[in-house]
Amino acid sequence: MSKICLALVLLFTAIDSIAQNEDSIMIRRIADDVFVNGRAYENLRTLTKQVGARLAGSPGMYKAEAWGQQ
């Protein structure tokens, strides 16, 4: 009985590590695509230089909200 339990634990551990590796690869591909083809830095520049401060309830918050909806 203990050999079966040990075998099951090893099997589930192996499956779990394979799934985590596949997830890591997919996350890396998404991150690479964002850095190469994304607009994250352009959006950040626009929000900081054109929209400005965005404190809750401030005019800047509403300006940023309108920018995000566009």
mmCIF file as Biopython writes it, N, C-alpha, C and O atoms, coordinates in Angstrom:
data_model
#
loop_
_atom_site.group_PDB
_atom_site.id
_atom_site.type_symbol
_atom_site.label_atom_id
_atom_site.label_alt_id
_atom_site.label_comp_id
_atom_site.label_asym_id
_atom_site.label_entity_id
_atom_site.label_seq_id
_atom_site.pdbx_PDB_ins_code
_atom_site.Cartn_x
_atom_site.Cartn_y
_atom_site.Cartn_z
_atom_site.occupancy
_atom_site.B_iso_or_equiv
_atom_site.auth_seq_id
_atom_site.auth_asym_id
_atom_site.pdbx_PDB_model_num
ATOM 1   N N  . MET A ? 1  ? 0.812   -1.196 0.000   1.0 0.0 1  A 1 
ATOM 2   C CA . MET A ? 1  ? 0.000   0.000  0.000   1.0 0.0 1  A 1 
ATOM 3   C C  . MET A ? 1  ? 0.859   1.266  0.000   1.0 0.0 1  A 1 
ATOM 4   O O  . MET A ? 1  ? 0.549   2.227  -0.705  1.0 0.0 1  A 1 
ATOM 5   N N  . SER A ? 2  ? 1.944   1.269  0.794   1.0 0.0 2  A 1 
ATOM 6   C CA . SER A ? 2  ? 2.797   2.453  0.855   1.0 0.0 2  A 1 
ATOM 7   C C  . SER A ? 2  ? 3.540   2.658  -0.461  1.0 0.0 2  A 1 
ATOM 8   O O  . SER A ? 2  ? 3.837   3.794  -0.831  1.0 0.0 2  A 1 
ATOM 9   N N  . LYS A ? 3  ? 3.847   1.567  -1.177  1.0 0.0 3  A 1 
ATOM 10  C CA . LYS A ? 3  ? 4.512   1.714  -2.474  1.0 0.0 3  A 1 
ATOM 11  C C  . LYS A ? 3  ? 3.581   2.364  -3.484  1.0 0.0 3  A 1 
ATOM 12  O O  . LYS A ? 3  ? 4.019   3.156  -4.318  1.0 0.0 3  A 1 
ATOM 13  N N  . ILE A ? 4  ? 2.300   2.032  -3.412  1.0 0.0 4  A 1 
ATOM 14  C CA . ILE A ? 4  ? 1.327   2.637  -4.319  1.0 0.0 4  A 1 
ATOM 15  C C  . ILE A ? 4  ? 1.184   4.125  -4.008  1.0 0.0 4  A 1 
ATOM 16  O O  . ILE A ? 4  ? 1.142   4.953  -4.918  1.0 0.0 4  A 1 
ATOM 17  N N  . CYS A ? 5  ? 1.109   4.457  -2.729  1.0 0.0 5  A 1 
ATOM 18  C CA . CYS A ? 5  ? 1.005   5.867  -2.335  1.0 0.0 5  A 1 
ATOM 19  C C  . CYS A ? 5  ? 2.241   6.644  -2.781  1.0 0.0 5  A 1 
ATOM 20  O O  . CYS A ? 5  ? 2.125   7.756  -3.295  1.0 0.0 5  A 1 
ATOM 21  N N  . LEU A ? 6  ? 3.408   6.066  -2.587  1.0 0.0 6  A 1 
ATOM 22  C CA . LEU A ? 6  ? 4.647   6.714  -3.005  1.0 0.0 6  A 1 
ATOM 23  C C  . LEU A ? 6  ? 4.673   6.920  -4.514  1.0 0.0 6  A 1 
ATOM 24  O O  . LEU A ? 6  ? 5.076   7.979  -4.996  1.0 0.0 6  A 1 
ATOM 25  N N  . ALA A ? 7  ? 4.243   5.908  -5.253  1.0 0.0 7  A 1 
ATOM 26  C CA . ALA A ? 7  ? 4.202   6.009  -6.710  1.0 0.0 7  A 1 
ATOM 27  C C  . ALA A ? 7  ? 3.239   7.104  -7.150  1.0 0.0 7  A 1 
ATOM 28  O O  . ALA A ? 7  ? 3.539   7.855  -8.079  1.0 0.0 7  A 1 
ATOM 29  N N  . LEU A ? 8  ? 2.095   7.202  -6.498  1.0 0.0 8  A 1 
ATOM 30  C CA . LEU A ? 8  ? 1.124   8.245  -6.846  1.0 0.0 8  A 1 
ATOM 31  C C  . LEU A ? 8  ? 1.664   9.639  -6.532  1.0 0.0 8  A 1 
ATOM 32  O O  . LEU A ? 8  ? 1.480   10.570 -7.315  1.0 0.0 8  A 1 
ATOM 33  N N  . VAL A ? 9  ? 2.320   9.776  -5.401  1.0 0.0 9  A 1 
ATOM 34  C CA . VAL A ? 9  ? 2.908   11.074 -5.043  1.0 0.0 9  A 1 
ATOM 35  C C  . VAL A ? 9  ? 3.961   11.475 -6.070  1.0 0.0 9  A 1 
ATOM 36  O O  . VAL A ? 9  ? 3.994   12.627 -6.502  1.0 0.0 9  A 1 
ATOM 37  N N  . LEU A ? 10 ? 4.807   10.553 -6.460  1.0 0.0 10 A 1 
ATOM 38  C CA . LEU A ? 10 ? 5.838   10.852 -7.465  1.0 0.0 10 A 1 
ATOM 39  C C  . LEU A ? 10 ? 5.211   11.196 -8.812  1.0 0.0 10 A 1 
ATOM 40  O O  . LEU A ? 10 ? 5.674   12.104 -9.502  1.0 0.0 10 A 1 
ATOM 41  N N  . LEU A ? 11 ? 4.172   10.481 -9.179  1.0 0.0 11 A 1 
ATOM 42  C CA . LEU A ? 11 ? 3.487   10.744 -10.446 1.0 0.0 11 A 1 
ATOM 43  C C  . LEU A ? 11 ? 2.880   12.140 -10.444 1.0 0.0 11 A 1 
ATOM 44  O O  . LEU A ? 11 ? 3.062   12.897 -11.397 1.0 0.0 11 A 1 
ATOM 45  N N  . PHE A ? 12 ? 2.155   12.488 -9.372  1.0 0.0 12 A 1 
ATOM 46  C CA . PHE A ? 12 ? 1.526   13.804 -9.306  1.0 0.0 12 A 1 
ATOM 47  C C  . PHE A ? 12 ? 2.570   14.918 -9.247  1.0 0.0 12 A 1 
ATOM 48  O O  . PHE A ? 12 ? 2.350   15.994 -9.805  1.0 0.0 12 A 1 
ATOM 49  N N  . THR A ? 13 ? 3.679   14.683 -8.595  1.0 0.0 13 A 1 
ATOM 50  C CA . THR A ? 13 ? 4.751   15.670 -8.542  1.0 0.0 13 A 1 
ATOM 51  C C  . THR A ? 13 ? 5.335   15.909 -9.935  1.0 0.0 13 A 1 
ATOM 52  O O  . THR A ? 13 ? 5.594   17.049 -10.320 1.0 0.0 13 A 1 
ATOM 53  N N  . ALA A ? 14 ? 5.537   14.835 -10.679 1.0 0.0 14 A 1 
ATOM 54  C CA . ALA A ? 14 ? 6.076   14.956 -12.036 1.0 0.0 14 A 1 
ATOM 55  C C  . ALA A ? 14 ? 5.104   15.714 -12.939 1.0 0.0 14 A 1 
ATOM 56  O O  . ALA A ? 14 ? 5.514   16.586 -13.704 1.0 0.0 14 A 1 
ATOM 57  N N  . ILE A ? 15 ? 3.832   15.383 -12.847 1.0 0.0 15 A 1 
ATOM 58  C CA . ILE A ? 15 ? 2.818   16.053 -13.675 1.0 0.0 15 A 1 
ATOM 59  C C  . ILE A ? 15 ? 2.745   17.534 -13.327 1.0 0.0 15 A 1 
ATOM 60  O O  . ILE A ? 15 ? 2.646   18.383 -14.213 1.0 0.0 15 A 1 
ATOM 61  N N  . ASP A ? 16 ? 2.795   17.839 -12.033 1.0 0.0 16 A 1 
ATOM 62  C CA . ASP A ? 16 ? 2.730   19.226 -11.588 1.0 0.0 16 A 1 
ATOM 63  C C  . ASP A ? 16 ? 3.916   20.035 -12.094 1.0 0.0 16 A 1 
ATOM 64  O O  . ASP A ? 16 ? 3.742   21.172 -12.533 1.0 0.0 16 A 1 
ATOM 65  N N  . SER A ? 17 ? 5.109   19.471 -12.041 1.0 0.0 17 A 1 
ATOM 66  C CA . SER A ? 17 ? 6.285   20.223 -12.492 1.0 0.0 17 A 1 
ATOM 67  C C  . SER A ? 17 ? 6.274   20.414 -14.002 1.0 0.0 17 A 1 
ATOM 68  O O  . SER A ? 17 ? 6.756   21.435 -14.493 1.0 0.0 17 A 1 
ATOM 69  N N  . ILE A ? 18 ? 5.735   19.457 -14.750 1.0 0.0 18 A 1 
ATOM 70  C CA . ILE A ? 18 ? 5.614   19.619 -16.204 1.0 0.0 18 A 1 
ATOM 71  C C  . ILE A ? 18 ? 4.637   20.748 -16.514 1.0 0.0 18 A 1 
ATOM 72  O O  . ILE A ? 18 ? 4.897   21.571 -17.391 1.0 0.0 18 A 1 
ATOM 73  N N  . ALA A ? 19 ? 3.517   20.789 -15.801 1.0 0.0 19 A 1 
ATOM 74  C CA . ALA A ? 19 ? 2.523   21.839 -16.031 1.0 0.0 19 A 1 
ATOM 75  C C  . ALA A ? 19 ? 3.097   23.215 -15.695 1.0 0.0 19 A 1 
ATOM 76  O O  . ALA A ? 19 ? 2.846   24.178 -16.418 1.0 0.0 19 A 1 
ATOM 77  N N  . GLN A ? 20 ? 3.861   23.319 -14.610 1.0 0.0 20 A 1 
ATOM 78  C CA . GLN A ? 20 ? 4.463   24.606 -14.248 1.0 0.0 20 A 1 
ATOM 79  C C  . GLN A ? 20 ? 5.474   25.043 -15.292 1.0 0.0 20 A 1 
ATOM 80  O O  . GLN A ? 20 ? 5.557   26.229 -15.611 1.0 0.0 20 A 1 
ATOM 81  N N  . ASN A ? 21 ? 6.238   24.114 -15.826 1.0 0.0 21 A 1 
ATOM 82  C CA . ASN A ? 21 ? 7.218   24.441 -16.860 1.0 0.0 21 A 1 
ATOM 83  C C  . ASN A ? 21 ? 6.519   24.971 -18.110 1.0 0.0 21 A 1 
ATOM 84  O O  . ASN A ? 21 ? 6.962   25.952 -18.706 1.0 0.0 21 A 1 
ATOM 85  N N  . GLU A ? 22 ? 5.422   24.315 -18.504 1.0 0.0 22 A 1 
ATOM 86  C CA . GLU A ? 22 ? 4.674   24.774 -19.677 1.0 0.0 22 A 1 
ATOM 87  C C  . GLU A ? 22 ? 4.089   26.162 -19.430 1.0 0.0 22 A 1 
ATOM 88  O O  . GLU A ? 22 ? 4.084   27.001 -20.331 1.0 0.0 22 A 1 
ATOM 89  N N  . ASP A ? 23 ? 3.592   26.411 -18.209 1.0 0.0 23 A 1 
ATOM 90  C CA . ASP A ? 23 ? 3.061   27.730 -17.871 1.0 0.0 23 A 1 
ATOM 91  C C  . ASP A ? 23 ? 4.156   28.789 -17.953 1.0 0.0 23 A 1 
ATOM 92  O O  . ASP A ? 23 ? 3.933   29.879 -18.481 1.0 0.0 23 A 1 
ATOM 93  N N  . SER A ? 24 ? 5.330   28.473 -17.435 1.0 0.0 24 A 1 
ATOM 94  C CA . SER A ? 24 ? 6.445   29.418 -17.465 1.0 0.0 24 A 1 
ATOM 95  C C  . SER A ? 24 ? 6.837   29.757 -18.892 1.0 0.0 24 A 1 
ATOM 96  O O  . SER A ? 24 ? 7.127   30.912 -19.201 1.0 0.0 24 A 1 
ATOM 97  N N  . ILE A ? 25 ? 6.847   28.775 -19.748 1.0 0.0 25 A 1 
ATOM 98  C CA . ILE A ? 25 ? 7.190   29.008 -21.157 1.0 0.0 25 A 1 
ATOM 99  C C  . ILE A ? 25 ? 6.157   29.918 -21.806 1.0 0.0 25 A 1 
ATOM 100 O O  . ILE A ? 25 ? 6.515   30.840 -22.539 1.0 0.0 25 A 1 
ATOM 101 N N  . MET A ? 26 ? 4.874   29.665 -21.541 1.0 0.0 26 A 1 
ATOM 102 C CA . MET A ? 26 ? 3.817   30.488 -22.141 1.0 0.0 26 A 1 
ATOM 103 C C  . MET A ? 26 ? 3.882   31.918 -21.610 1.0 0.0 26 A 1 
ATOM 104 O O  . MET A ? 26 ? 3.721   32.865 -22.380 1.0 0.0 26 A 1 
ATOM 105 N N  . ILE A ? 27 ? 4.112   32.088 -20.325 1.0 0.0 27 A 1 
ATOM 106 C CA . ILE A ? 27 ? 4.228   33.432 -19.745 1.0 0.0 27 A 1 
ATOM 107 C C  . ILE A ? 27 ? 5.410   34.169 -20.352 1.0 0.0 27 A 1 
ATOM 108 O O  . ILE A ? 27 ? 5.305   35.363 -20.634 1.0 0.0 27 A 1 
ATOM 109 N N  . ARG A ? 28 ? 6.527   33.494 -20.562 1.0 0.0 28 A 1 
ATOM 110 C CA . ARG A ? 28 ? 7.708   34.103 -21.179 1.0 0.0 28 A 1 
ATOM 111 C C  . ARG A ? 28 ? 7.393   34.533 -22.610 1.0 0.0 28 A 1 
ATOM 112 O O  . ARG A ? 28 ? 7.812   35.610 -23.035 1.0 0.0 28 A 1 
ATOM 113 N N  . ARG A ? 29 ? 6.661   33.705 -23.359 1.0 0.0 29 A 1 
ATOM 114 C CA . ARG A ? 29 ? 6.296   34.072 -24.741 1.0 0.0 29 A 1 
ATOM 115 C C  . ARG A ? 29 ? 5.415   35.316 -24.766 1.0 0.0 29 A 1 
ATOM 116 O O  . ARG A ? 29 ? 5.605   36.202 -25.598 1.0 0.0 29 A 1 
ATOM 117 N N  . ILE A ? 30 ? 4.452   35.378 -23.853 1.0 0.0 30 A 1 
ATOM 118 C CA . ILE A ? 30 ? 3.570   36.547 -23.781 1.0 0.0 30 A 1 
ATOM 119 C C  . ILE A ? 30 ? 4.377   37.793 -23.423 1.0 0.0 30 A 1 
ATOM 120 O O  . ILE A ? 30 ? 4.208   38.843 -24.043 1.0 0.0 30 A 1 
ATOM 121 N N  . ALA A ? 31 ? 5.251   37.680 -22.426 1.0 0.0 31 A 1 
ATOM 122 C CA . ALA A ? 31 ? 6.072   38.827 -22.013 1.0 0.0 31 A 1 
ATOM 123 C C  . ALA A ? 31 ? 6.970   39.291 -23.154 1.0 0.0 31 A 1 
ATOM 124 O O  . ALA A ? 31 ? 7.098   40.493 -23.391 1.0 0.0 31 A 1 
ATOM 125 N N  . ASP A ? 32 ? 7.590   38.356 -23.860 1.0 0.0 32 A 1 
ATOM 126 C CA . ASP A ? 32 ? 8.436   38.728 -25.000 1.0 0.0 32 A 1 
ATOM 127 C C  . ASP A ? 32 ? 7.638   39.447 -26.065 1.0 0.0 32 A 1 
ATOM 128 O O  . ASP A ? 32 ? 8.107   40.434 -26.633 1.0 0.0 32 A 1 
ATOM 129 N N  . ASP A ? 33 ? 6.432   38.962 -26.345 1.0 0.0 33 A 1 
ATOM 130 C CA . ASP A ? 33 ? 5.595   39.592 -27.355 1.0 0.0 33 A 1 
ATOM 131 C C  . ASP A ? 33 ? 5.194   41.003 -26.935 1.0 0.0 33 A 1 
ATOM 132 O O  . ASP A ? 33 ? 5.153   41.912 -27.764 1.0 0.0 33 A 1 
ATOM 133 N N  . VAL A ? 34 ? 4.901   41.182 -25.664 1.0 0.0 34 A 1 
ATOM 134 C CA . VAL A ? 34 ? 4.538   42.513 -25.158 1.0 0.0 34 A 1 
ATOM 135 C C  . VAL A ? 34 ? 5.705   43.473 -25.325 1.0 0.0 34 A 1 
ATOM 136 O O  . VAL A ? 34 ? 5.516   44.611 -25.754 1.0 0.0 34 A 1 
ATOM 137 N N  . PHE A ? 35 ? 6.910   43.026 -24.989 1.0 0.0 35 A 1 
ATOM 138 C CA . PHE A ? 35 ? 8.068   43.913 -25.101 1.0 0.0 35 A 1 
ATOM 139 C C  . PHE A ? 35 ? 8.408   44.239 -26.546 1.0 0.0 35 A 1 
ATOM 140 O O  . PHE A ? 35 ? 8.838   45.354 -26.838 1.0 0.0 35 A 1 
ATOM 141 N N  . VAL A ? 36 ? 8.225   43.297 -27.449 1.0 0.0 36 A 1 
ATOM 142 C CA . VAL A ? 36 ? 8.587   43.521 -28.848 1.0 0.0 36 A 1 
ATOM 143 C C  . VAL A ? 36 ? 7.481   44.252 -29.602 1.0 0.0 36 A 1 
ATOM 144 O O  . VAL A ? 36 ? 7.758   45.202 -30.335 1.0 0.0 36 A 1 
ATOM 145 N N  . ASN A ? 37 ? 6.241   43.825 -29.433 1.0 0.0 37 A 1 
ATOM 146 C CA . ASN A ? 37 ? 5.139   44.356 -30.241 1.0 0.0 37 A 1 
ATOM 147 C C  . ASN A ? 37 ? 4.136   45.181 -29.450 1.0 0.0 37 A 1 
ATOM 148 O O  . ASN A ? 37 ? 3.201   45.733 -30.029 1.0 0.0 37 A 1 
ATOM 149 N N  . GLY A ? 38 ? 4.313   45.271 -28.153 1.0 0.0 38 A 1 
ATOM 150 C CA . GLY A ? 38 ? 3.322   45.927 -27.310 1.0 0.0 38 A 1 
ATOM 151 C C  . GLY A ? 38 ? 3.422   47.434 -27.311 1.0 0.0 38 A 1 
ATOM 152 O O  . GLY A ? 38 ? 4.369   48.023 -27.833 1.0 0.0 38 A 1 
ATOM 153 N N  . ARG A ? 39 ? 2.436   48.025 -26.723 1.0 0.0 39 A 1 
ATOM 154 C CA . ARG A ? 39 ? 2.384   49.475 -26.617 1.0 0.0 39 A 1 
ATOM 155 C C  . ARG A ? 39 ? 2.470   49.922 -25.165 1.0 0.0 39 A 1 
ATOM 156 O O  . ARG A ? 39 ? 2.093   51.048 -24.842 1.0 0.0 39 A 1 
ATOM 157 N N  . ALA A ? 40 ? 2.957   49.060 -24.292 1.0 0.0 40 A 1 
ATOM 158 C CA . ALA A ? 40 ? 2.979   49.364 -22.862 1.0 0.0 40 A 1 
ATOM 159 C C  . ALA A ? 40 ? 3.765   50.634 -22.570 1.0 0.0 40 A 1 
ATOM 160 O O  . ALA A ? 40 ? 3.289   51.493 -21.828 1.0 0.0 40 A 1 
ATOM 161 N N  . TYR A ? 41 ? 4.948   50.769 -23.134 1.0 0.0 41 A 1 
ATOM 162 C CA . TYR A ? 41 ? 5.771   51.951 -22.867 1.0 0.0 41 A 1 
ATOM 163 C C  . TYR A ? 41 ? 5.151   53.205 -23.462 1.0 0.0 41 A 1 
ATOM 164 O O  . TYR A ? 41 ? 5.227   54.280 -22.867 1.0 0.0 41 A 1 
ATOM 165 N N  . GLU A ? 42 ? 4.545   53.075 -24.617 1.0 0.0 42 A 1 
ATOM 166 C CA . GLU A ? 42 ? 3.877   54.221 -25.227 1.0 0.0 42 A 1 
ATOM 167 C C  . GLU A ? 42 ? 2.687   54.655 -24.371 1.0 0.0 42 A 1 
ATOM 168 O O  . GLU A ? 42 ? 2.472   55.849 -24.161 1.0 0.0 42 A 1 
ATOM 169 N N  . ASN A ? 43 ? 1.915   53.683 -23.877 1.0 0.0 43 A 1 
ATOM 170 C CA . ASN A ? 43 ? 0.790   54.008 -23.000 1.0 0.0 43 A 1 
ATOM 171 C C  . ASN A ? 43 ? 1.274   54.653 -21.708 1.0 0.0 43 A 1 
ATOM 172 O O  . ASN A ? 43 ? 0.671   55.612 -21.227 1.0 0.0 43 A 1 
ATOM 173 N N  . LEU A ? 44 ? 2.348   54.136 -21.151 1.0 0.0 44 A 1 
ATOM 174 C CA . LEU A ? 44 ? 2.901   54.709 -19.927 1.0 0.0 44 A 1 
ATOM 175 C C  . LEU A ? 44 ? 3.360   56.145 -20.151 1.0 0.0 44 A 1 
ATOM 176 O O  . LEU A ? 44 ? 3.113   57.014 -19.315 1.0 0.0 44 A 1 
ATOM 177 N N  . ARG A ? 45 ? 4.023   56.397 -21.271 1.0 0.0 45 A 1 
ATOM 178 C CA . ARG A ? 45 ? 4.480   57.747 -21.585 1.0 0.0 45 A 1 
ATOM 179 C C  . ARG A ? 45 ? 3.292   58.698 -21.736 1.0 0.0 45 A 1 
ATOM 180 O O  . ARG A ? 45 ? 3.322   59.820 -21.229 1.0 0.0 45 A 1 
ATOM 181 N N  . THR A ? 46 ? 2.257   58.249 -22.427 1.0 0.0 46 A 1 
ATOM 182 C CA . THR A ? 46 ? 1.072   59.084 -22.615 1.0 0.0 46 A 1 
ATOM 183 C C  . THR A ? 46 ? 0.403   59.394 -21.280 1.0 0.0 46 A 1 
ATOM 184 O O  . THR A ? 46 ? 0.034   60.539 -21.016 1.0 0.0 46 A 1 
ATOM 185 N N  . LEU A ? 47 ? 0.250   58.384 -20.451 1.0 0.0 47 A 1 
ATOM 186 C CA . LEU A ? 47 ? -0.405  58.606 -19.160 1.0 0.0 47 A 1 
ATOM 187 C C  . LEU A ? 47 ? 0.396   59.530 -18.257 1.0 0.0 47 A 1 
ATOM 188 O O  . LEU A ? 47 ? -0.182  60.344 -17.536 1.0 0.0 47 A 1 
ATOM 189 N N  . THR A ? 48 ? 1.717   59.415 -18.286 1.0 0.0 48 A 1 
ATOM 190 C CA . THR A ? 48 ? 2.516   60.254 -17.393 1.0 0.0 48 A 1 
ATOM 191 C C  . THR A ? 48 ? 2.739   61.657 -17.948 1.0 0.0 48 A 1 
ATOM 192 O O  . THR A ? 48 ? 2.737   62.624 -17.185 1.0 0.0 48 A 1 
ATOM 193 N N  . LYS A ? 49 ? 2.927   61.787 -19.245 1.0 0.0 49 A 1 
ATOM 194 C CA . LYS A ? 49 ? 3.252   63.095 -19.825 1.0 0.0 49 A 1 
ATOM 195 C C  . LYS A ? 49 ? 2.016   63.901 -20.218 1.0 0.0 49 A 1 
ATOM 196 O O  . LYS A ? 49 ? 2.005   65.121 -20.056 1.0 0.0 49 A 1 
ATOM 197 N N  . GLN A ? 50 ? 0.978   63.243 -20.729 1.0 0.0 50 A 1 
ATOM 198 C CA . GLN A ? 50 ? -0.182  63.968 -21.229 1.0 0.0 50 A 1 
ATOM 199 C C  . GLN A ? 50 ? -1.341  63.998 -20.230 1.0 0.0 50 A 1 
ATOM 200 O O  . GLN A ? 50 ? -1.978  65.036 -20.055 1.0 0.0 50 A 1 
ATOM 201 N N  . VAL A ? 51 ? -1.616  62.880 -19.581 1.0 0.0 51 A 1 
ATOM 202 C CA . VAL A ? 51 ? -2.748  62.827 -18.660 1.0 0.0 51 A 1 
ATOM 203 C C  . VAL A ? 51 ? -2.353  63.387 -17.304 1.0 0.0 51 A 1 
ATOM 204 O O  . VAL A ? 51 ? -3.112  64.153 -16.710 1.0 0.0 51 A 1 
ATOM 205 N N  . GLY A ? 52 ? -1.194  63.025 -16.812 1.0 0.0 52 A 1 
ATOM 206 C CA . GLY A ? 52 ? -0.707  63.566 -15.550 1.0 0.0 52 A 1 
ATOM 207 C C  . GLY A ? 52 ? -1.172  62.775 -14.338 1.0 0.0 52 A 1 
ATOM 208 O O  . GLY A ? 52 ? -1.534  61.603 -14.440 1.0 0.0 52 A 1 
ATOM 209 N N  . ALA A ? 53 ? -1.154  63.450 -13.175 1.0 0.0 53 A 1 
ATOM 210 C CA . ALA A ? 53 ? -1.498  62.794 -11.911 1.0 0.0 53 A 1 
ATOM 211 C C  . ALA A ? 53 ? -2.944  62.310 -11.936 1.0 0.0 53 A 1 
ATOM 212 O O  . ALA A ? 53 ? -3.820  62.944 -12.525 1.0 0.0 53 A 1 
ATOM 213 N N  . ARG A ? 54 ? -3.172  61.168 -11.282 1.0 0.0 54 A 1 
ATOM 214 C CA . ARG A ? 54 ? -4.499  60.563 -11.321 1.0 0.0 54 A 1 
ATOM 215 C C  . ARG A ? 54 ? -4.970  60.183 -9.921  1.0 0.0 54 A 1 
ATOM 216 O O  . ARG A ? 54 ? -5.322  59.028 -9.681  1.0 0.0 54 A 1 
ATOM 217 N N  . LEU A ? 55 ? -4.981  61.124 -9.010  1.0 0.0 55 A 1 
ATOM 218 C CA . LEU A ? 55 ? -5.480  60.859 -7.668  1.0 0.0 55 A 1 
ATOM 219 C C  . LEU A ? 55 ? -6.991  60.612 -7.728  1.0 0.0 55 A 1 
ATOM 220 O O  . LEU A ? 55 ? -7.684  61.169 -8.578  1.0 0.0 55 A 1 
ATOM 221 N N  . ALA A ? 56 ? -7.487  59.781 -6.825  1.0 0.0 56 A 1 
ATOM 222 C CA . ALA A ? 56 ? -8.909  59.445 -6.815  1.0 0.0 56 A 1 
ATOM 223 C C  . ALA A ? 56 ? -9.757  60.708 -6.692  1.0 0.0 56 A 1 
ATOM 224 O O  . ALA A ? 56 ? -9.531  61.533 -5.806  1.0 0.0 56 A 1 
ATOM 225 N N  . GLY A ? 57 ? -10.730 60.850 -7.586  1.0 0.0 57 A 1 
ATOM 226 C CA . GLY A ? 57 ? -11.636 61.990 -7.554  1.0 0.0 57 A 1 
ATOM 227 C C  . GLY A ? 57 ? -11.104 63.251 -8.189  1.0 0.0 57 A 1 
ATOM 228 O O  . GLY A ? 57 ? -11.819 64.251 -8.256  1.0 0.0 57 A 1 
ATOM 229 N N  . SER A ? 58 ? -9.865  63.235 -8.660  1.0 0.0 58 A 1 
ATOM 230 C CA . SER A ? 58 ? -9.273  64.434 -9.252  1.0 0.0 58 A 1 
ATOM 231 C C  . SER A ? 58 ? -9.653  64.543 -10.727 1.0 0.0 58 A 1 
ATOM 232 O O  . SER A ? 58 ? -10.093 63.566 -11.332 1.0 0.0 58 A 1 
ATOM 233 N N  . PRO A ? 59 ? -9.481  65.734 -11.302 1.0 0.0 59 A 1 
ATOM 234 C CA . PRO A ? 59 ? -9.733  65.886 -12.741 1.0 0.0 59 A 1 
ATOM 235 C C  . PRO A ? 59 ? -8.850  64.952 -13.576 1.0 0.0 59 A 1 
ATOM 236 O O  . PRO A ? 59 ? -9.273  64.467 -14.625 1.0 0.0 59 A 1 
ATOM 237 N N  . GLY A ? 60 ? -7.615  64.702 -13.101 1.0 0.0 60 A 1 
ATOM 238 C CA . GLY A ? 60 ? -6.729  63.791 -13.813 1.0 0.0 60 A 1 
ATOM 239 C C  . GLY A ? 60 ? -7.260  62.378 -13.867 1.0 0.0 60 A 1 
ATOM 240 O O  . GLY A ? 60 ? -7.043  61.669 -14.850 1.0 0.0 60 A 1 
ATOM 241 N N  . MET A ? 61 ? -7.960  61.957 -12.814 1.0 0.0 61 A 1 
ATOM 242 C CA . MET A ? 61 ? -8.545  60.624 -12.811 1.0 0.0 61 A 1 
ATOM 243 C C  . MET A ? 61 ? -9.599  60.508 -13.914 1.0 0.0 61 A 1 
ATOM 244 O O  . MET A ? 61 ? -9.661  59.507 -14.627 1.0 0.0 61 A 1 
ATOM 245 N N  . TYR A ? 62 ? -10.420 61.541 -14.039 1.0 0.0 62 A 1 
ATOM 246 C CA . TYR A ? 62 ? -11.455 61.506 -15.070 1.0 0.0 62 A 1 
ATOM 247 C C  . TYR A ? 62 ? -10.853 61.611 -16.470 1.0 0.0 62 A 1 
ATOM 248 O O  . TYR A ? 62 ? -11.359 61.016 -17.422 1.0 0.0 62 A 1 
ATOM 249 N N  . LYS A ? 63 ? -9.775  62.370 -16.580 1.0 0.0 63 A 1 
ATOM 250 C CA . LYS A ? 63 ? -9.082  62.477 -17.863 1.0 0.0 63 A 1 
ATOM 251 C C  . LYS A ? 63 ? -8.477  61.114 -18.243 1.0 0.0 63 A 1 
ATOM 252 O O  . LYS A ? 63 ? -8.556  60.703 -19.401 1.0 0.0 63 A 1 
ATOM 253 N N  . ALA A ? 64 ? -7.880  60.423 -17.281 1.0 0.0 64 A 1 
ATOM 254 C CA . ALA A ? 64 ? -7.306  59.096 -17.533 1.0 0.0 64 A 1 
ATOM 255 C C  . ALA A ? 64 ? -8.403  58.081 -17.855 1.0 0.0 64 A 1 
ATOM 256 O O  . ALA A ? 64 ? -8.214  57.200 -18.694 1.0 0.0 64 A 1 
ATOM 257 N N  . GLU A ? 65 ? -9.530  58.208 -17.196 1.0 0.0 65 A 1 
ATOM 258 C CA . GLU A ? 65 ? -10.662 57.331 -17.465 1.0 0.0 65 A 1 
ATOM 259 C C  . GLU A ? 65 ? -11.131 57.495 -18.910 1.0 0.0 65 A 1 
ATOM 260 O O  . GLU A ? 65 ? -11.372 56.510 -19.607 1.0 0.0 65 A 1 
ATOM 261 N N  . ALA A ? 66 ? -11.257 58.727 -19.347 1.0 0.0 66 A 1 
ATOM 262 C CA . ALA A ? 66 ? -11.680 58.994 -20.726 1.0 0.0 66 A 1 
ATOM 263 C C  . ALA A ? 66 ? -10.641 58.473 -21.705 1.0 0.0 66 A 1 
ATOM 264 O O  . ALA A ? 66 ? -10.990 57.917 -22.746 1.0 0.0 66 A 1 
ATOM 265 N N  . TRP A ? 67 ? -9.344  58.654 -21.373 1.0 0.0 67 A 1 
ATOM 266 C CA . TRP A ? 67 ? -8.281  58.145 -22.232 1.0 0.0 67 A 1 
ATOM 267 C C  . TRP A ? 67 ? -8.371  56.619 -22.360 1.0 0.0 67 A 1 
ATOM 268 O O  . TRP A ? 67 ? -8.213  56.077 -23.454 1.0 0.0 67 A 1 
ATOM 269 N N  . GLY A ? 68 ? -8.623  55.936 -21.253 1.0 0.0 68 A 1 
ATOM 270 C CA . GLY A ? 68 ? -8.717  54.479 -21.260 1.0 0.0 68 A 1 
ATOM 271 C C  . GLY A ? 68 ? -9.909  53.974 -22.068 1.0 0.0 68 A 1 
ATOM 272 O O  . GLY A ? 68 ? -9.837  52.913 -22.689 1.0 0.0 68 A 1 
ATOM 273 N N  . GLN A ? 69 ? -10.988 54.721 -22.061 1.0 0.0 69 A 1 
ATOM 274 C CA . GLN A ? 69 ? -12.171 54.298 -22.814 1.0 0.0 69 A 1 
ATOM 275 C C  . GLN A ? 69 ? -11.985 54.474 -24.313 1.0 0.0 69 A 1 
ATOM 276 O O  . GLN A ? 69 ? -12.593 53.762 -25.113 1.0 0.0 69 A 1 
ATOM 277 N N  . GLN A ? 70 ? -11.140 55.427 -24.685 1.0 0.0 70 A 1 
ATOM 278 C CA . GLN A ? 70 ? -10.880 55.639 -26.121 1.0 0.0 70 A 1 
ATOM 279 C C  . GLN A ? 70 ? -10.046 54.497 -26.623 1.0 0.0 70 A 1 
ATOM 280 O O  . GLN A ? 70 ? -9.701  54.457 -27.804 1.0 0.0 70 A 1 
#
